[in-house]
Amino acid sequence: MSSVLAGFLVRLGFVVDKDEQAKFQASIDYAGKRMKEIAMRGAAMGTAFTAAFAKSTQEVNRFYNLTNHIGGTVRGYNNVASAVAKVGGNAEDAAASLQSFANKIMFLPGMEQQIKNITGVEVTDKAGKLRDYGDILLDLRKHWQSVGDAVGRNEAAMMGLDGIYASVMKRDFPAELRKTNKQQGELADMVDKSADSVHRLSNEFSRTWEIISMGSKAAFGTLSDSLGLDKVAAKVNDKLSKELPAWIQTEKNIWDQSHGFGDYLKNFFFKADEFQDAERYKRHLMDDEQVQKFLRKKYTKQKSVLDDEAEEGVSIVDDFDKKGYEEELARYRAAGSKAPPKPAQTEAPPVPGKMSRGLRNNNPGNIRPVSRNQANDGAFTIYRTPEEGWGALGKQLKAYANAGLDNVASIISKYAPPSENNTGAYIQSVTANMSKRLGSDVGALTRLDLSDPRVLKALMQSITEHENFRGASQYFEGAPFDKEVLAAAQSQWRSKVVNERDKIPSRGSVVVNQNITINGADNPRAVGQAVAHETLLAQNRYGQRNLS
């Protein structure tokens, strides 16, 4: 900038001193640097404030949803979580324990009275509202001190409070609870009073983004209609559907042929096209013309030319290995250039274009990914085939059962926790659907034998229709899907995320009605009784039986 200004002054007839010009340039550079720093700091402060505000809003909204569902107050919840953390426990364990405790109070009608009979502690006040969590825990603590550690731990596990039992029984827990209540009491009360407002604010923020998103969609839709972008996108999608499987295999091929992560990155950024062509070529997904183009590139190498042999300005020429090219092309043609046959279509009816998220992802249960390496849409796992997603749902439910969750209330409370779902409505939906499918009354606490494929399938179908829409389970009917159900029913995998506090005791067992038609017997009734007897003995071990 200073040089431009100096030139301008010279043209006007002024004499410009170089030292002064240098000082002027330095001043400008310094000023520019400071302005940049100020701008960056301002942006950082704005970002930090926005992030803090968003986090606070999200946290209060989470508290609101939790306490609105299970009762109590934000203050009571916060005091317990804070006191647990102060004595060396985990605040998240406190949240999970209080949630489990409240679930048992809500879903088990006799639980409240049972707690009172065993411990003498009132869970609710005279108005029938849940007492302050801190007060309940302090009363239980006194009782547990009187009965001993072993009995106390068993009672805590029965109530779903085993996750924070050790923290509650620590000597300084009551003092920390009182201190937290005193120090944060007024602020917590303010949060309690404003929680409803913050909840509404959070919802309004969500609606704001929805409106913005819808406006963007409308604007883009108008532009798309004018420019014919839908046709362009269709061509792109068609190309992606054909090329993506080969591209994914290419990435694996790049990794397998790389020596360490650094080599992989180099190949990924600079040689990915070559690897992709090579992989497609190997799998015979390229036509003859494409293969020739690929091989010509492969067998063309660049080499340096001696100065005395080169023309002026030429130092590198292409060297084509014609023999290698012709030999490999001949091998390709001899092997056949047709692409491998596509796998047979499943027996399930075709899924319409406009469908639910779960069906689009081949994930009828909307299972979340367990690692970042799993394909996902940002929230839920994307499975390669409908069969794979159906099998994943069955294995997940059977894993819960293997870990001790054997009724709808305990399974759904773990599968769809109240922090994210209306768990009570979910349980009612599943029990009603299962009852219709099994021809037997299935309650929230009815024990389910998920080693019976019929029971497991009914549970899977009910969850699928709740997660998607009524009738969605029809897209997972047929032999390939029944095979996945049978495999899941026989699975011995045990879920590692199930704790004792997640287990809600069962009452009674589901009876699956089965009608068997017997022809060609002199005494059908006697034969039927014998079949029923044998079926009962093998009840937990069969799906479909061929009887003669």
N, C-alpha and C positions, 0 to 999 in steps of 0.2 A: 504493500500500500504506500509506504513512504517513498519508494522508488518512482512510482507513478506520479505522486505529488511533486517529487523533485524534478522530474522531466517537465511537468507542467510549468513549474516556476522558472526553469531555465528558458523554456520557450517564451516566457513573458519578459525575459531579460534580467532576472535575478541571479545572483551568484549564490550557489548552494554549497555550504561547507559540509564535507563528508563526515566529519566527527559529529556535527550536529544532526546530520541525517541518521547516523547510527543510533544516537541517543533517542531520536524521535521514533525510530523503528522499534527499539527496545521497549519504549513506553507503550507503543501500540500493542506489541506482542504480550506484554505483561497484563495490560488491560483486557485483552482478549482472553487470556488464560484465566484471569480472575472472574470474568463474566461467565465463562464456561463452567468453572467450579461452582459459582453461585447457582447457576441454572441446574447443574447436576444435583447439588445438595437440596435445592428446592423441590426438584422432582422426586428425590429419594424421600424427603420428609412427607411429601404428598402421598407417595406410594405406601410408606410406613403407616401414616395415619389411616389411609383407606383400608389397608390390610388389618390394622388393629380394630377399626370400627366393624369391619365385616366379621372378624373372628369373634368379637364380643357379641354381636348380634346373633351369630350362629350359635354360640355357646348358650346364651340366654334362651334362645328358641328351642335348643335341645332340652334344657332344663324344663321349660314350659311343657313341651310335649310329654316328657317323662312323668312329671308330677301331675299333669292333667290326666294321664292315663292311669297311674297307680295311686293317686292321692297324695296327701302330704303337701309340703310347701317347698319352694326353691330354697328357702332359708334352712329348713331342716335337712334337706338333701346335701346342701353345700357344707353345713357344719360338720356332718358326719364324715363326708369325703375329706375335708380339710384335716380333721382330727386324726383320722386313720393315716393320712400321709405324714402328719407330724410325729407319730409314734413309730414310723418305719414301715407302714403298710403302703398299699397302692390305692390311689383314688379311684382308678377304674374298677378294681376289685370291689370297692365299696359300692359303686354304682351298680355293678352286676349283682351283688348280693342283695341290695335293697330292691332291685327289680325282681329278682327271684322270689324274695320274701313276699312282695306285693302280689305276684302272680299266684302264689299258693293261697294267699288270702282270698283272691278273687275267684279262682277256678275251683277251689276245694271248699265247698260250703261249710264243712265241719272243722276246718283248720283253725279258725279264730277261737272257737270253743275249746278245741283240743289244746291249744297253746295256754289258754287260761286254766284248764284243768291240770296241766302238767306243771306250769311255772307260776300260776297265780297272777300273771301279767295281763292287763287289759290292752288289747291292740287298738281298739277304737274308743272314742269318747262317748258321752251320753247321747250325743246327737248322731252317732253312727259314723262319724268321720274318723279317718285314720289319724292317730295321735302323732305328735312330733317324733321323727325317727330317733333323734338323740335321746328323748325321754324313754322311748321303748327299749332302746339298747341299754341304757343305764339300769332300768328295772330288771331286764334279763341278766345283766352282769351280776347284780346282787344275788339273784337266784342261782346262777351258775357257780358263784363262789361258795354257796352253801352246799351244793350237791357234789362238787368235785369235778376235776377236769374231764375225766372220761365220759361221765354222764352229760356234762355241758357240751362237749364236742358232738355227741350223738344228737342231742336236742337241737343244736345249731344246724347240723346237717339236715335234719328233718324239716326245719323252717326255711332252709335255703340260705342261711347266714354263715355257713362254714367258711366262706371265703374271707370273712373279716373277724372270725371268732378270736383268733390270736391277738389281733390289734385291739379289740374291745376289752380283752382281759388284761392288757398291759396296765401297769400301775398308774402311769401318767395319762391314760386315755380320758378319764373324767375331767382332769384339770385342763387338758388341751381342748376338750369339747366346750367346757365353760368359757375358756379364754377366747376361743374362736367365736362363740356366741356373743360374748361381750364386745370384742374388737370389731367384728363384722356385722353385729346385729342390726344396727341402723341401716348400713348399706344393703344388707341382705333383705331387710324389710322393703327398702326402696326398690330392689330388684323384683321382689315378690309383687309389689304393687304395680310395677311397670311391665311385668312379664307379659301380660296380655297385650299391652301396647306394642312392646318389642316384637311379640309374635305376629301381630298384625302388620308391623313395619316390615318384618322379614318377608311376609307373604306379599306385601305391596312391591317390595324390591323384586321378588320373583315375577310378579305380574308385569313390572316395568320391562324386565328383560324379555318376557314373553311377547309383549307388545312390540318392542324393538325388533325382536326376532321375526314376528309376523309381518311387520312393516318391511323388513329386509326381504322376506320371502315374496311379499306382494310386488315390491319394486323389481326384484330379480325375475319374478314370474312374468311381469309385463315386458321386461327387456328380452327375456327368453322367447316370448311369443313373437316379438318383432324380429329377432335375429335368427329364429329357428334353432336355438341352442339345444332344445330337446333332442333333435336329430343328431346334432354333433355329439351330445352326451351318450346317446344310444350307440353310436359307432365306437366311442371310447370304451363303454362298458362291454360291448361285444369283444373288443380287442383284449380288454383286461381278463374277461372270463376264459379266453383261449390262452393267454400268455401267462397269467398269474401262477398256475400250478408249476409250469416250467421254471418260472422265476424263483419260486420258493425252493425248488429242488436245486437251482443254481446256487442260492445262498449256502445251502448245505454242502454242495460240491466245492464252493470256494473255501469254506472252513476246513473241510477234510483235506484239501490240497495245500493249505497254508501251514507255515511253520511258526506257530505262535500268533498272538493277537496283533502284533505290529504288521506281520506279513499279511494277515487277513485284511486289515484296514487298507493296506496298499493295493491288494488285489480287488477289494470291494470298490474302491474309488477310481482305480485306473484300468482294471482289467475285467470288470464285471461283464461287459458285453461279450468278450471272448469266452468267458466261462459259460454264459447263458447260451450262446450259439453252440458251444461244444456239447452242453447237456441236451439241448433240443435235438441236436444232430444224433447223439447216442440213442435217444428215445424215438428216433424216426418221426419226429414231429415237423420236419422241414421237407418241403418238396425238392425235386431234383435241382431246380434252378437256384433255390436258396442254398442248397448244399454246395453247388459249384462255386457260388459267390463266397461262401464261408471258407472252402478249401483253398481258393485262389488267395484269399487273405492270409490263411494259415501258412501256405507254402511260399509266400513272398517275404523275403527278408531284405533288409537294408544293409548295404556294406559300403565301406569307404573306398574311394578310388584314388590311386596314386596320382600325384600332381602332374607327372609327365604323361599320363594316359587320359586325363580328364580334359574335357572342353572347358573353356573359360567360364568360371563361376560355378562349376559342377564339382562337388566333393563327395556326394553320396548318390548311389543308384540302387534300383530295385533288382534283386536277384530271385528269379522264379524257379522253384524246384519242380519241373514239369513231371518227372518220373514219380516222385512221391505223391503229387496231386492226382495223377491218373490211377495209381495203384489204390489209393484210399477211396476214390470215387467209385472204382470198380467193386471194392468190398461193400460199399454202401448199397449199391444197386443190387448186388447179389443177395444181400440180407433182406431186401425189400424195403421200400420207402413208405409204405402205408403206416399210418399211425395205429397204435394198439387199440383194440376194441374198447369201447366205453363200458364201464360196469353196468350190469343189469339194473333197471329201475326197481325201486322198492314197491311193495304192494300198496303203499299208502297213496291216497288220492293226491293229485298235484295241488300245491299250496298256491292260492291266488296271489297276484302281485302285491296288492295292498293288504298286508297282514300284520299281526301283532309283532312286537319286538322279539318275543321269545321264539316264535316260529321262524322269523327271518334269521335268527341266530342259530337255528337248530338246537335251541336251549329251552325246552318247554317249561322247566322249573325256574328259569331265570337265576341260574347258579352263578355266583361271582367267581372270578379267577383267583386261584391260590398263589399265583406267581406272575411277575411281569412278563414272563416268557410266553404265557398263554395268550392266544388270539382273543381280543375282546373289543367291545365297542365303547370303551371308556368306563363302563359299569359292570357289564355282564359278559360271560365267556361266549365266544363264538366257536361252535363245534363244526367239524368238517361235514358231517352227515347227520340226518335226523336220528338214525340209529345210535350214533355215538352220544348225542345229547340225551336221548331217552335212557340209554344205559347208565350215563353219569348220574341222572336223577335217581334211578333205582338203587345204585350203589351207595349214594349219599344217604338215602333214607335207611337202607339196611345197615350202614355203618353206625347211624344213630341207634338203631335197635340193638346192635351188637354191644354198644356201650351202655345200654340200660334204659334207653328211652323207648317205651313200649306202648304208648297211647298217643292219641291225636294231640292232646293238650301239651304234653312234654315235647313231642316232635315239632309241632308248629311253633311253640314258644321259642325253641332253639333255631328253627329254620327261618322264621319270620319274626324276629324280636320286636317288642312293643316300641323300641326306639325308632323303628323304621316303618312299622305296619300297624294296622288295627288288628292286633292278634286275636282278640275275642271274636270279631266278625269272621276272620280267616278260619278259626277252629269250627265255628258253626257251619260255615260253607262246606268244609271238608267232611264233617260228620254227616251232614244231610246227604251229600253226594255219595259217600261211601255206603250209607244205609240203603239207598236206592239200588246201587250196583250189586251189593252182596245179598240183598233180600233179607237183611237182618239189621236189627237196631244197633247202631254204632254210636256210642256216646263219647264225650270228650275224654273220659277216663277208662273206657273199655280197652282191655289189653288186646293188642294186635300181634298176631304171629306173622311177621314179615318174611319168615322162611317159607310160608305158603305163597306161591306166586300169584294166586287169585287175590289175596288180601293186599299184597304189595302193589299189584297192578291197579287195584281199585283206589289205593292211596295216591299213586302216581297220576292217575286220570283225574282225580279230584283236585289235586294241586295244580295240574296243568290247566284245568278249566278255570280255577280261581285266578291264576297268574295271567291268563290270556283272555279267554272268552268261553261262553257255554258252547260246547261242541268241538272245542279245539283238540280234544283227545282223539277224535276220529282220524287225525292225520298221523297217528302213531299206532295204527292197527295193522295186523298182518304178521306173518311168520317171522320176519327179521326182527320185529319189535318184541314179539313174545319170547324169542330167543334171548334178547337182552334182559327181559324181566326174569327169566329162569336163572340166568347167570348171576344177576344181582341178588336173587333170593338165596342162592347158594354161597354168596360171598361171605368171607369171614373177617373182612377188613373192619377194624374197630375205630370209630372216630376218636381222635385225640383231644378234641375241644370240648367234650362233654364232661362236666363236673357233677359231683354229687348233688349240688344245689339245683341242677337242671332236672333232676328226676322227680316226677310227680307220681305218687303211687297209683296203681291201676285198680279198677274194680270190675270184676267179671271179665269174660272173654267173648269175643265175637264168634258167632256160629255161622258158618257159611253153608247155605242150603245147596244141595246138589241132587238133581233128579237123574236117575239112571234107568233107562228102558232096557228090559231083558226079554228077548224073544227066543222061542224054541225050547223052553224048559217045561218039564212036567209040573214042577212046583215053583213058579216064579217067586212067590213070597219067601220060600225058604232060601232060594238062591239070592234074593235081594238082601235078606238078613245076613247071609254069609259075606256078601260083598261089602255091606255096610260095616260089618265087623272088621274086615281086613282094611278097609279104607280108613277107619278110625285109628287103627294101629299105625298106619303110614301117613297120618294126617300132616305131619310137618315135613314130609319128604317128597311130595309129588306135586306136579302141576297138572298134567293131563295123563290119564292112564287108559291103556287099551285093555279091556276086560273081555274074556271069552268064557 
